[in-house]
Amino acid sequence: MSNDQHKREDPAATLKRLRKRVLGGSYVVFDSLTADELVAAQDLIFKGEAEIVSSACKPFLVAKLDRVIIA
């Protein structure tokens, strides 16, 4: 493999692309994310925009929903 195949994408572009996928309703399999996407996912999680959920014994990155419990 040459080093050309390991070029890194602009972090802002990666964040924008992943944010669009997650906030658009996609369930992104956490194990399938690249190193750059993991950094972007961490940013989304820390900002409270996304969370990791387990479904069918697999971790997914999904949009975090505001939950209000009415008593």
N, CA, C, O and CB atoms as a CASP TS submission, in Angstrom:
PFRMAT TS
TARGET T0000
AUTHOR 0000-0000-0000
METHOD Language model
MODEL 1
PARENT N/A
ATOM      1  N   MET     1       0.835  -1.180   0.000  1.00  0.00           N
ATOM      2  CA  MET     1       0.000   0.000   0.000  1.00  0.00           C
ATOM      3  C   MET     1       0.877   1.239   0.000  1.00  0.00           C
ATOM      4  O   MET     1       1.889   1.303   0.698  1.00  0.00           O
ATOM      5  CB  MET     1      -0.948   0.000   1.206  1.00  0.00           C
ATOM      6  N   SER     2       0.490   2.181  -0.760  1.00  0.00           N
ATOM      7  CA  SER     2       1.240   3.432  -0.795  1.00  0.00           C
ATOM      8  C   SER     2       0.651   4.411   0.208  1.00  0.00           C
ATOM      9  O   SER     2      -0.462   4.222   0.700  1.00  0.00           O
ATOM     10  CB  SER     2       1.234   4.039  -2.216  1.00  0.00           C
ATOM     11  N   ASN     3       1.402   5.450   0.501  1.00  0.00           N
ATOM     12  CA  ASN     3       0.932   6.458   1.441  1.00  0.00           C
ATOM     13  C   ASN     3      -0.205   7.289   0.866  1.00  0.00           C
ATOM     14  O   ASN     3      -0.922   7.949   1.618  1.00  0.00           O
ATOM     15  CB  ASN     3       2.073   7.363   1.846  1.00  0.00           C
ATOM     16  N   ASP     4      -0.386   7.272  -0.443  1.00  0.00           N
ATOM     17  CA  ASP     4      -1.461   8.029  -1.079  1.00  0.00           C
ATOM     18  C   ASP     4      -2.837   7.528  -0.659  1.00  0.00           C
ATOM     19  O   ASP     4      -3.801   8.293  -0.658  1.00  0.00           O
ATOM     20  CB  ASP     4      -1.327   7.958  -2.589  1.00  0.00           C
ATOM     21  N   GLN     5      -2.934   6.255  -0.303  1.00  0.00           N
ATOM     22  CA  GLN     5      -4.214   5.687   0.077  1.00  0.00           C
ATOM     23  C   GLN     5      -4.613   6.086   1.490  1.00  0.00           C
ATOM     24  O   GLN     5      -5.764   5.891   1.881  1.00  0.00           O
ATOM     25  CB  GLN     5      -4.170   4.183  -0.041  1.00  0.00           C
ATOM     26  N   HIS     6      -3.690   6.640   2.258  1.00  0.00           N
ATOM     27  CA  HIS     6      -3.963   6.998   3.638  1.00  0.00           C
ATOM     28  C   HIS     6      -4.050   8.504   3.834  1.00  0.00           C
ATOM     29  O   HIS     6      -3.783   9.000   4.928  1.00  0.00           O
ATOM     30  CB  HIS     6      -2.901   6.426   4.538  1.00  0.00           C
ATOM     31  N   LYS     7      -4.417   9.236   2.794  1.00  0.00           N
ATOM     32  CA  LYS     7      -4.562  10.679   2.924  1.00  0.00           C
ATOM     33  C   LYS     7      -5.727  10.982   3.855  1.00  0.00           C
ATOM     34  O   LYS     7      -6.762  10.317   3.831  1.00  0.00           O
ATOM     35  CB  LYS     7      -4.774  11.345   1.542  1.00  0.00           C
ATOM     36  N   ARG     8      -5.527  11.992   4.663  1.00  0.00           N
ATOM     37  CA  ARG     8      -6.546  12.361   5.636  1.00  0.00           C
ATOM     38  C   ARG     8      -7.435  13.459   5.052  1.00  0.00           C
ATOM     39  O   ARG     8      -6.972  14.381   4.380  1.00  0.00           O
ATOM     40  CB  ARG     8      -5.896  12.828   6.965  1.00  0.00           C
ATOM     41  N   GLU     9      -8.703  13.322   5.331  1.00  0.00           N
ATOM     42  CA  GLU     9      -9.683  14.314   4.917  1.00  0.00           C
ATOM     43  C   GLU     9      -9.638  15.486   5.897  1.00  0.00           C
ATOM     44  O   GLU     9      -9.224  15.329   7.046  1.00  0.00           O
ATOM     45  CB  GLU     9     -11.114  13.695   4.847  1.00  0.00           C
ATOM     46  N   ASP    10     -10.059  16.639   5.441  1.00  0.00           N
ATOM     47  CA  ASP    10     -10.145  17.814   6.299  1.00  0.00           C
ATOM     48  C   ASP    10     -11.071  17.495   7.478  1.00  0.00           C
ATOM     49  O   ASP    10     -12.197  17.044   7.266  1.00  0.00           O
ATOM     50  CB  ASP    10     -10.660  19.056   5.498  1.00  0.00           C
ATOM     51  N   PRO    11     -10.612  17.724   8.724  1.00  0.00           N
ATOM     52  CA  PRO    11     -11.439  17.388   9.892  1.00  0.00           C
ATOM     53  C   PRO    11     -12.804  18.073   9.895  1.00  0.00           C
ATOM     54  O   PRO    11     -13.794  17.480  10.321  1.00  0.00           O
ATOM     55  CB  PRO    11     -10.703  17.755  11.151  1.00  0.00           C
ATOM     56  N   ALA    12     -12.860  19.316   9.423  1.00  0.00           N
ATOM     57  CA  ALA    12     -14.145  20.018   9.384  1.00  0.00           C
ATOM     58  C   ALA    12     -15.096  19.359   8.396  1.00  0.00           C
ATOM     59  O   ALA    12     -16.299  19.277   8.647  1.00  0.00           O
ATOM     60  CB  ALA    12     -13.941  21.492   9.012  1.00  0.00           C
ATOM     61  N   ALA    13     -14.563  18.889   7.277  1.00  0.00           N
ATOM     62  CA  ALA    13     -15.395  18.217   6.274  1.00  0.00           C
ATOM     63  C   ALA    13     -15.894  16.867   6.799  1.00  0.00           C
ATOM     64  O   ALA    13     -17.038  16.480   6.559  1.00  0.00           O
ATOM     65  CB  ALA    13     -14.604  18.019   4.962  1.00  0.00           C
ATOM     66  N   THR    14     -15.027  16.167   7.509  1.00  0.00           N
ATOM     67  CA  THR    14     -15.423  14.878   8.095  1.00  0.00           C
ATOM     68  C   THR    14     -16.532  15.080   9.121  1.00  0.00           C
ATOM     69  O   THR    14     -17.516  14.341   9.140  1.00  0.00           O
ATOM     70  CB  THR    14     -14.208  14.179   8.753  1.00  0.00           C
ATOM     71  N   LEU    15     -16.361  16.090   9.977  1.00  0.00           N
ATOM     72  CA  LEU    15     -17.371  16.393  10.991  1.00  0.00           C
ATOM     73  C   LEU    15     -18.702  16.761  10.341  1.00  0.00           C
ATOM     74  O   LEU    15     -19.756  16.297  10.774  1.00  0.00           O
ATOM     75  CB  LEU    15     -16.892  17.535  11.899  1.00  0.00           C
ATOM     76  N   LYS    16     -18.653  17.580   9.323  1.00  0.00           N
ATOM     77  CA  LYS    16     -19.877  18.013   8.636  1.00  0.00           C
ATOM     78  C   LYS    16     -20.594  16.820   8.000  1.00  0.00           C
ATOM     79  O   LYS    16     -21.815  16.696   8.092  1.00  0.00           O
ATOM     80  CB  LYS    16     -19.547  19.071   7.558  1.00  0.00           C
ATOM     81  N   ARG    17     -19.814  15.942   7.352  1.00  0.00           N
ATOM     82  CA  ARG    17     -20.403  14.773   6.689  1.00  0.00           C
ATOM     83  C   ARG    17     -21.021  13.816   7.705  1.00  0.00           C
ATOM     84  O   ARG    17     -22.129  13.322   7.498  1.00  0.00           O
ATOM     85  CB  ARG    17     -19.342  14.039   5.854  1.00  0.00           C
ATOM     86  N   LEU    18     -20.309  13.550   8.805  1.00  0.00           N
ATOM     87  CA  LEU    18     -20.833  12.636   9.814  1.00  0.00           C
ATOM     88  C   LEU    18     -22.033  13.243  10.534  1.00  0.00           C
ATOM     89  O   LEU    18     -23.003  12.541  10.820  1.00  0.00           O
ATOM     90  CB  LEU    18     -19.742  12.274  10.823  1.00  0.00           C
ATOM     91  N   ARG    19     -21.975  14.533  10.826  1.00  0.00           N
ATOM     92  CA  ARG    19     -23.109  15.213  11.471  1.00  0.00           C
ATOM     93  C   ARG    19     -24.360  15.108  10.594  1.00  0.00           C
ATOM     94  O   ARG    19     -25.456  14.858  11.095  1.00  0.00           O
ATOM     95  CB  ARG    19     -22.769  16.706  11.745  1.00  0.00           C
ATOM     96  N   LYS    20     -24.189  15.299   9.288  1.00  0.00           N
ATOM     97  CA  LYS    20     -25.323  15.217   8.357  1.00  0.00           C
ATOM     98  C   LYS    20     -25.928  13.818   8.370  1.00  0.00           C
ATOM     99  O   LYS    20     -27.150  13.670   8.357  1.00  0.00           O
ATOM    100  CB  LYS    20     -24.880  15.590   6.925  1.00  0.00           C
ATOM    101  N   ARG    21     -25.077  12.786   8.396  1.00  0.00           N
ATOM    102  CA  ARG    21     -25.568  11.407   8.418  1.00  0.00           C
ATOM    103  C   ARG    21     -26.329  11.115   9.711  1.00  0.00           C
ATOM    104  O   ARG    21     -27.436  10.577   9.684  1.00  0.00           O
ATOM    105  CB  ARG    21     -24.400  10.421   8.259  1.00  0.00           C
ATOM    106  N   VAL    22     -25.725  11.473  10.832  1.00  0.00           N
ATOM    107  CA  VAL    22     -26.314  11.132  12.130  1.00  0.00           C
ATOM    108  C   VAL    22     -27.584  11.939  12.385  1.00  0.00           C
ATOM    109  O   VAL    22     -28.611  11.371  12.758  1.00  0.00           O
ATOM    110  CB  VAL    22     -25.300  11.376  13.258  1.00  0.00           C
ATOM    111  N   LEU    23     -27.527  13.246  12.190  1.00  0.00           N
ATOM    112  CA  LEU    23     -28.699  14.075  12.452  1.00  0.00           C
ATOM    113  C   LEU    23     -29.793  13.855  11.410  1.00  0.00           C
ATOM    114  O   LEU    23     -30.945  14.231  11.627  1.00  0.00           O
ATOM    115  CB  LEU    23     -28.302  15.545  12.485  1.00  0.00           C
ATOM    116  N   GLY    24     -29.437  13.250  10.285  1.00  0.00           N
ATOM    117  CA  GLY    24     -30.415  12.898   9.264  1.00  0.00           C
ATOM    118  C   GLY    24     -31.184  11.628   9.592  1.00  0.00           C
ATOM    119  O   GLY    24     -32.097  11.246   8.861  1.00  0.00           O
ATOM    120  N   GLY    25     -30.818  10.969  10.696  1.00  0.00           N
ATOM    121  CA  GLY    25     -31.563   9.788  11.122  1.00  0.00           C
ATOM    122  C   GLY    25     -30.854   8.468  10.914  1.00  0.00           C
ATOM    123  O   GLY    25     -31.413   7.416  11.222  1.00  0.00           O
ATOM    124  N   SER    26     -29.643   8.498  10.403  1.00  0.00           N
ATOM    125  CA  SER    26     -28.915   7.249  10.167  1.00  0.00           C
ATOM    126  C   SER    26     -28.426   6.636  11.467  1.00  0.00           C
ATOM    127  O   SER    26     -28.053   7.342  12.404  1.00  0.00           O
ATOM    128  CB  SER    26     -27.735   7.490   9.236  1.00  0.00           C
ATOM    129  N   TYR    27     -28.435   5.327  11.507  1.00  0.00           N
ATOM    130  CA  TYR    27     -27.797   4.574  12.582  1.00  0.00           C
ATOM    131  C   TYR    27     -26.456   4.127  12.016  1.00  0.00           C
ATOM    132  O   TYR    27     -26.407   3.214  11.192  1.00  0.00           O
ATOM    133  CB  TYR    27     -28.688   3.339  13.077  1.00  0.00           C
ATOM    134  N   VAL    28     -25.382   4.751  12.445  1.00  0.00           N
ATOM    135  CA  VAL    28     -24.053   4.462  11.921  1.00  0.00           C
ATOM    136  C   VAL    28     -23.398   3.420  12.819  1.00  0.00           C
ATOM    137  O   VAL    28     -23.256   3.633  14.023  1.00  0.00           O
ATOM    138  CB  VAL    28     -23.184   5.756  11.835  1.00  0.00           C
ATOM    139  N   VAL    29     -23.000   2.300  12.238  1.00  0.00           N
ATOM    140  CA  VAL    29     -22.333   1.251  13.012  1.00  0.00           C
ATOM    141  C   VAL    29     -20.994   1.807  13.485  1.00  0.00           C
ATOM    142  O   VAL    29     -20.134   2.159  12.678  1.00  0.00           O
ATOM    143  CB  VAL    29     -22.138  -0.066  12.162  1.00  0.00           C
ATOM    144  N   PHE    30     -20.835   1.879  14.794  1.00  0.00           N
ATOM    145  CA  PHE    30     -19.663   2.510  15.396  1.00  0.00           C
ATOM    146  C   PHE    30     -18.374   1.819  14.974  1.00  0.00           C
ATOM    147  O   PHE    30     -17.351   2.478  14.787  1.00  0.00           O
ATOM    148  CB  PHE    30     -19.781   2.503  16.913  1.00  0.00           C
ATOM    149  N   ASP    31     -18.412   0.503  14.823  1.00  0.00           N
ATOM    150  CA  ASP    31     -17.221  -0.258  14.453  1.00  0.00           C
ATOM    151  C   ASP    31     -16.776  -0.001  13.020  1.00  0.00           C
ATOM    152  O   ASP    31     -15.648  -0.340  12.663  1.00  0.00           O
ATOM    153  CB  ASP    31     -17.477  -1.729  14.642  1.00  0.00           C
ATOM    154  N   SER    32     -17.630   0.587  12.192  1.00  0.00           N
ATOM    155  CA  SER    32     -17.282   0.815  10.790  1.00  0.00           C
ATOM    156  C   SER    32     -16.663   2.183  10.544  1.00  0.00           C
ATOM    157  O   SER    32     -16.282   2.489   9.414  1.00  0.00           O
ATOM    158  CB  SER    32     -18.503   0.661   9.931  1.00  0.00           C
ATOM    159  N   LEU    33     -16.554   3.015  11.582  1.00  0.00           N
ATOM    160  CA  LEU    33     -16.025   4.361  11.416  1.00  0.00           C
ATOM    161  C   LEU    33     -14.507   4.340  11.247  1.00  0.00           C
ATOM    162  O   LEU    33     -13.813   3.536  11.869  1.00  0.00           O
ATOM    163  CB  LEU    33     -16.410   5.231  12.611  1.00  0.00           C
ATOM    164  N   THR    34     -14.003   5.234  10.398  1.00  0.00           N
ATOM    165  CA  THR    34     -12.560   5.391  10.225  1.00  0.00           C
ATOM    166  C   THR    34     -12.011   6.191  11.398  1.00  0.00           C
ATOM    167  O   THR    34     -12.770   6.691  12.228  1.00  0.00           O
ATOM    168  CB  THR    34     -12.226   6.089   8.872  1.00  0.00           C
ATOM    169  N   ALA    35     -10.705   6.308  11.461  1.00  0.00           N
ATOM    170  CA  ALA    35     -10.066   7.064  12.552  1.00  0.00           C
ATOM    171  C   ALA    35     -10.526   8.521  12.530  1.00  0.00           C
ATOM    172  O   ALA    35     -10.795   9.094  13.586  1.00  0.00           O
ATOM    173  CB  ALA    35      -8.519   6.990  12.439  1.00  0.00           C
ATOM    174  N   ASP    36     -10.619   9.124  11.360  1.00  0.00           N
ATOM    175  CA  ASP    36     -11.071  10.507  11.249  1.00  0.00           C
ATOM    176  C   ASP    36     -12.530  10.646  11.686  1.00  0.00           C
ATOM    177  O   ASP    36     -12.897  11.623  12.339  1.00  0.00           O
ATOM    178  CB  ASP    36     -10.901  11.008   9.809  1.00  0.00           C
ATOM    179  N   GLU    37     -13.354   9.668  11.325  1.00  0.00           N
ATOM    180  CA  GLU    37     -14.756   9.705  11.706  1.00  0.00           C
ATOM    181  C   GLU    37     -14.933   9.480  13.206  1.00  0.00           C
ATOM    182  O   GLU    37     -15.866  10.015  13.805  1.00  0.00           O
ATOM    183  CB  GLU    37     -15.539   8.660  10.923  1.00  0.00           C
ATOM    184  N   LEU    38     -14.047   8.695  13.817  1.00  0.00           N
ATOM    185  CA  LEU    38     -14.109   8.502  15.267  1.00  0.00           C
ATOM    186  C   LEU    38     -13.828   9.801  16.002  1.00  0.00           C
ATOM    187  O   LEU    38     -14.454  10.085  17.024  1.00  0.00           O
ATOM    188  CB  LEU    38     -13.117   7.425  15.708  1.00  0.00           C
ATOM    189  N   VAL    39     -12.896  10.587  15.494  1.00  0.00           N
ATOM    190  CA  VAL    39     -12.609  11.889  16.097  1.00  0.00           C
ATOM    191  C   VAL    39     -13.832  12.788  15.971  1.00  0.00           C
ATOM    192  O   VAL    39     -14.201  13.479  16.921  1.00  0.00           O
ATOM    193  CB  VAL    39     -11.372  12.551  15.430  1.00  0.00           C
ATOM    194  N   ALA    40     -14.464  12.779  14.789  1.00  0.00           N
ATOM    195  CA  ALA    40     -15.672  13.580  14.583  1.00  0.00           C
ATOM    196  C   ALA    40     -16.810  13.084  15.472  1.00  0.00           C
ATOM    197  O   ALA    40     -17.567  13.890  16.013  1.00  0.00           O
ATOM    198  CB  ALA    40     -16.097  13.541  13.105  1.00  0.00           C
ATOM    199  N   ALA    41     -16.938  11.767  15.626  1.00  0.00           N
ATOM    200  CA  ALA    41     -17.978  11.191  16.483  1.00  0.00           C
ATOM    201  C   ALA    41     -17.773  11.621  17.932  1.00  0.00           C
ATOM    202  O   ALA    41     -18.735  11.929  18.636  1.00  0.00           O
ATOM    203  CB  ALA    41     -17.979   9.651  16.378  1.00  0.00           C
ATOM    204  N   GLN    42     -16.531  11.639  18.371  1.00  0.00           N
ATOM    205  CA  GLN    42     -16.231  12.075  19.730  1.00  0.00           C
ATOM    206  C   GLN    42     -16.679  13.519  19.932  1.00  0.00           C
ATOM    207  O   GLN    42     -17.232  13.858  20.979  1.00  0.00           O
ATOM    208  CB  GLN    42     -14.725  11.933  20.026  1.00  0.00           C
ATOM    209  N   ASP    43     -16.446  14.361  18.944  1.00  0.00           N
ATOM    210  CA  ASP    43     -16.866  15.761  19.017  1.00  0.00           C
ATOM    211  C   ASP    43     -18.391  15.867  19.103  1.00  0.00           C
ATOM    212  O   ASP    43     -18.916  16.651  19.893  1.00  0.00           O
ATOM    213  CB  ASP    43     -16.345  16.543  17.794  1.00  0.00           C
ATOM    214  N   LEU    44     -19.099  15.082  18.292  1.00  0.00           N
ATOM    215  CA  LEU    44     -20.566  15.098  18.323  1.00  0.00           C
ATOM    216  C   LEU    44     -21.099  14.614  19.674  1.00  0.00           C
ATOM    217  O   LEU    44     -22.082  15.149  20.186  1.00  0.00           O
ATOM    218  CB  LEU    44     -21.132  14.224  17.192  1.00  0.00           C
ATOM    219  N   ILE    45     -20.449  13.606  20.242  1.00  0.00           N
ATOM    220  CA  ILE    45     -20.882  13.076  21.537  1.00  0.00           C
ATOM    221  C   ILE    45     -20.653  14.102  22.641  1.00  0.00           C
ATOM    222  O   ILE    45     -21.527  14.319  23.480  1.00  0.00           O
ATOM    223  CB  ILE    45     -20.136  11.769  21.865  1.00  0.00           C
ATOM    224  N   PHE    46     -19.475  14.737  22.644  1.00  0.00           N
ATOM    225  CA  PHE    46     -19.171  15.725  23.678  1.00  0.00           C
ATOM    226  C   PHE    46     -20.062  16.954  23.589  1.00  0.00           C
ATOM    227  O   PHE    46     -20.343  17.587  24.606  1.00  0.00           O
ATOM    228  CB  PHE    46     -17.725  16.142  23.582  1.00  0.00           C
ATOM    229  N   LYS    47     -20.508  17.298  22.390  1.00  0.00           N
ATOM    230  CA  LYS    47     -21.399  18.449  22.214  1.00  0.00           C
ATOM    231  C   LYS    47     -22.856  18.092  22.511  1.00  0.00           C
ATOM    232  O   LYS    47     -23.716  18.973  22.516  1.00  0.00           O
ATOM    233  CB  LYS    47     -21.280  18.993  20.792  1.00  0.00           C
ATOM    234  N   GLY    48     -23.140  16.819  22.756  1.00  0.00           N
ATOM    235  CA  GLY    48     -24.494  16.390  23.079  1.00  0.00           C
ATOM    236  C   GLY    48     -25.383  16.220  21.861  1.00  0.00           C
ATOM    237  O   GLY    48     -26.604  16.153  21.999  1.00  0.00           O
ATOM    238  N   GLU    49     -24.798  16.148  20.671  1.00  0.00           N
ATOM    239  CA  GLU    49     -25.580  15.987  19.448  1.00  0.00           C
ATOM    240  C   GLU    49     -25.821  14.523  19.109  1.00  0.00           C
ATOM    241  O   GLU    49     -26.763  14.203  18.384  1.00  0.00           O
ATOM    242  CB  GLU    49     -24.883  16.670  18.292  1.00  0.00           C
ATOM    243  N   ALA    50     -24.982  13.634  19.623  1.00  0.00           N
ATOM    244  CA  ALA    50     -25.088  12.210  19.288  1.00  0.00           C
ATOM    245  C   ALA    50     -24.785  11.389  20.531  1.00  0.00           C
ATOM    246  O   ALA    50     -24.242  11.888  21.517  1.00  0.00           O
ATOM    247  CB  ALA    50     -24.121  11.827  18.124  1.00  0.00           C
ATOM    248  N   GLU    51     -25.151  10.117  20.453  1.00  0.00           N
ATOM    249  CA  GLU    51     -24.878   9.184  21.536  1.00  0.00           C
ATOM    250  C   GLU    51     -24.660   7.799  20.945  1.00  0.00           C
ATOM    251  O   GLU    51     -25.018   7.533  19.798  1.00  0.00           O
ATOM    252  CB  GLU    51     -26.037   9.171  22.572  1.00  0.00           C
ATOM    253  N   ILE    52     -24.073   6.933  21.737  1.00  0.00           N
ATOM    254  CA  ILE    52     -23.852   5.554  21.318  1.00  0.00           C
ATOM    255  C   ILE    52     -24.935   4.704  21.957  1.00  0.00           C
ATOM    256  O   ILE    52     -25.137   4.746  23.171  1.00  0.00           O
ATOM    257  CB  ILE    52     -22.420   5.048  21.715  1.00  0.00           C
ATOM    258  N   VAL    53     -25.629   3.931  21.132  1.00  0.00           N
ATOM    259  CA  VAL    53     -26.651   3.016  21.638  1.00  0.00           C
ATOM    260  C   VAL    53     -26.322   1.607  21.160  1.00  0.00           C
ATOM    261  O   VAL    53     -25.683   1.417  20.126  1.00  0.00           O
ATOM    262  CB  VAL    53     -28.079   3.446  21.168  1.00  0.00           C
ATOM    263  N   SER    54     -26.767   0.636  21.925  1.00  0.00           N
ATOM    264  CA  SER    54     -26.563  -0.755  21.564  1.00  0.00           C
ATOM    265  C   SER    54     -27.862  -1.309  21.004  1.00  0.00           C
ATOM    266  O   SER    54     -28.926  -1.196  21.614  1.00  0.00           O
ATOM    267  CB  SER    54     -26.081  -1.585  22.780  1.00  0.00           C
ATOM    268  N   SER    55     -27.748  -1.908  19.832  1.00  0.00           N
ATOM    269  CA  SER    55     -28.904  -2.528  19.201  1.00  0.00           C
ATOM    270  C   SER    55     -28.418  -3.788  18.498  1.00  0.00           C
ATOM    271  O   SER    55     -27.463  -3.737  17.723  1.00  0.00           O
ATOM    272  CB  SER    55     -29.614  -1.546  18.199  1.00  0.00           C
ATOM    273  N   ALA    56     -29.052  -4.892  18.754  1.00  0.00           N
ATOM    274  CA  ALA    56     -28.662  -6.175  18.179  1.00  0.00           C
ATOM    275  C   ALA    56     -27.202  -6.486  18.484  1.00  0.00           C
ATOM    276  O   ALA    56     -26.475  -7.015  17.643  1.00  0.00           O
ATOM    277  CB  ALA    56     -28.897  -6.178  16.667  1.00  0.00           C
ATOM    278  N   CYS    57     -26.788  -6.149  19.704  1.00  0.00           N
ATOM    279  CA  CYS    57     -25.429  -6.403  20.197  1.00  0.00           C
ATOM    280  C   CYS    57     -24.348  -5.672  19.395  1.00  0.00           C
ATOM    281  O   CYS    57     -23.198  -6.109  19.364  1.00  0.00           O
ATOM    282  CB  CYS    57     -25.149  -7.887  20.172  1.00  0.00           C
ATOM    283  N   LYS    58     -24.708  -4.574  18.754  1.00  0.00           N
ATOM    284  CA  LYS    58     -23.742  -3.760  18.026  1.00  0.00           C
ATOM    285  C   LYS    58     -23.872  -2.314  18.489  1.00  0.00           C
ATOM    286  O   LYS    58     -24.979  -1.847  18.759  1.00  0.00           O
ATOM    287  CB  LYS    58     -23.955  -3.874  16.485  1.00  0.00           C
ATOM    288  N   PRO    59     -22.748  -1.602  18.583  1.00  0.00           N
ATOM    289  CA  PRO    59     -22.820  -0.191  18.968  1.00  0.00           C
ATOM    290  C   PRO    59     -23.117   0.688  17.750  1.00  0.00           C
ATOM    291  O   PRO    59     -22.489   0.544  16.701  1.00  0.00           O
ATOM    292  CB  PRO    59     -21.502   0.253  19.636  1.00  0.00           C
ATOM    293  N   PHE    60     -24.073   1.591  17.902  1.00  0.00           N
ATOM    294  CA  PHE    60     -24.442   2.513  16.837  1.00  0.00           C
ATOM    295  C   PHE    60     -24.296   3.950  17.319  1.00  0.00           C
ATOM    296  O   PHE    60     -24.544   4.249  18.486  1.00  0.00           O
ATOM    297  CB  PHE    60     -25.880   2.248  16.359  1.00  0.00           C
ATOM    298  N   LEU    61     -23.894   4.829  16.420  1.00  0.00           N
ATOM    299  CA  LEU    61     -23.867   6.257  16.686  1.00  0.00           C
ATOM    300  C   LEU    61     -25.167   6.826  16.135  1.00  0.00           C
ATOM    301  O   LEU    61     -25.454   6.695  14.945  1.00  0.00           O
ATOM    302  CB  LEU    61     -22.601   6.953  16.043  1.00  0.00           C
ATOM    303  N   VAL    62     -25.952   7.457  17.001  1.00  0.00           N
ATOM    304  CA  VAL    62     -27.254   7.989  16.602  1.00  0.00           C
ATOM    305  C   VAL    62     -27.412   9.400  17.139  1.00  0.00           C
ATOM    306  O   VAL    62     -26.691   9.814  18.046  1.00  0.00           O
ATOM    307  CB  VAL    62     -28.403   7.085  17.106  1.00  0.00           C
ATOM    308  N   ALA    63     -28.358  10.133  16.573  1.00  0.00           N
ATOM    309  CA  ALA    63     -28.658  11.482  17.056  1.00  0.00           C
ATOM    310  C   ALA    63     -29.245  11.383  18.449  1.00  0.00           C
ATOM    311  O   ALA    63     -30.062  10.506  18.732  1.00  0.00           O
ATOM    312  CB  ALA    63     -29.635  12.223  16.098  1.00  0.00           C
ATOM    313  N   LYS    64     -28.826  12.278  19.308  1.00  0.00           N
ATOM    314  CA  LYS    64     -29.343  12.306  20.677  1.00  0.00           C
ATOM    315  C   LYS    64     -30.645  13.093  20.678  1.00  0.00           C
ATOM    316  O   LYS    64     -30.700  14.225  20.196  1.00  0.00           O
ATOM    317  CB  LYS    64     -28.305  12.934  21.671  1.00  0.00           C
ATOM    318  N   LEU    65     -31.669  12.495  21.214  1.00  0.00           N
ATOM    319  CA  LEU    65     -32.979  13.113  21.266  1.00  0.00           C
ATOM    320  C   LEU    65     -33.206  13.728  22.629  1.00  0.00           C
ATOM    321  O   LEU    65     -32.808  13.160  23.646  1.00  0.00           O
ATOM    322  CB  LEU    65     -34.071  12.097  20.947  1.00  0.00           C
ATOM    323  N   ASP    66     -33.837  14.873  22.656  1.00  0.00           N
ATOM    324  CA  ASP    66     -34.215  15.484  23.918  1.00  0.00           C
ATOM    325  C   ASP    66     -35.399  14.707  24.475  1.00  0.00           C
ATOM    326  O   ASP    66     -36.406  14.515  23.793  1.00  0.00           O
ATOM    327  CB  ASP    66     -34.559  16.999  23.740  1.00  0.00           C
ATOM    328  N   ARG    67     -35.270  14.273  25.692  1.00  0.00           N
ATOM    329  CA  ARG    67     -36.336  13.485  26.305  1.00  0.00           C
ATOM    330  C   ARG    67     -36.954  14.277  27.445  1.00  0.00           C
ATOM    331  O   ARG    67     -36.254  14.750  28.341  1.00  0.00           O
ATOM    332  CB  ARG    67     -35.800  12.124  26.812  1.00  0.00           C
ATOM    333  N   VAL    68     -38.252  14.414  27.401  1.00  0.00           N
ATOM    334  CA  VAL    68     -38.982  15.106  28.458  1.00  0.00           C
ATOM    335  C   VAL    68     -39.985  14.123  29.029  1.00  0.00           C
ATOM    336  O   VAL    68     -40.810  13.568  28.304  1.00  0.00           O
ATOM    337  CB  VAL    68     -39.688  16.405  27.927  1.00  0.00           C
ATOM    338  N   ILE    69     -39.911  13.914  30.326  1.00  0.00           N
ATOM    339  CA  ILE    69     -40.851  13.010  30.991  1.00  0.00           C
ATOM    340  C   ILE    69     -41.903  13.870  31.665  1.00  0.00           C
ATOM    341  O   ILE    69     -41.590  14.734  32.484  1.00  0.00           O
ATOM    342  CB  ILE    69     -40.127  12.069  32.030  1.00  0.00           C
ATOM    343  N   ILE    70     -43.139  13.624  31.312  1.00  0.00           N
ATOM    344  CA  ILE    70     -44.257  14.366  31.887  1.00  0.00           C
ATOM    345  C   ILE    70     -44.885  13.482  32.958  1.00  0.00           C
ATOM    346  O   ILE    70     -45.304  12.354  32.696  1.00  0.00           O
ATOM    347  CB  ILE    70     -45.311  14.777  30.786  1.00  0.00           C
ATOM    348  N   ALA    71     -44.938  14.017  34.152  1.00  0.00           N
ATOM    349  CA  ALA    71     -45.471  13.222  35.267  1.00  0.00           C
ATOM    350  C   ALA    71     -46.932  13.535  35.493  1.00  0.00           C
ATOM    351  O   ALA    71     -47.554  12.965  36.389  1.00  0.00           O
ATOM    352  CB  ALA    71     -44.675  13.481  36.552  1.00  0.00           C
TER
END
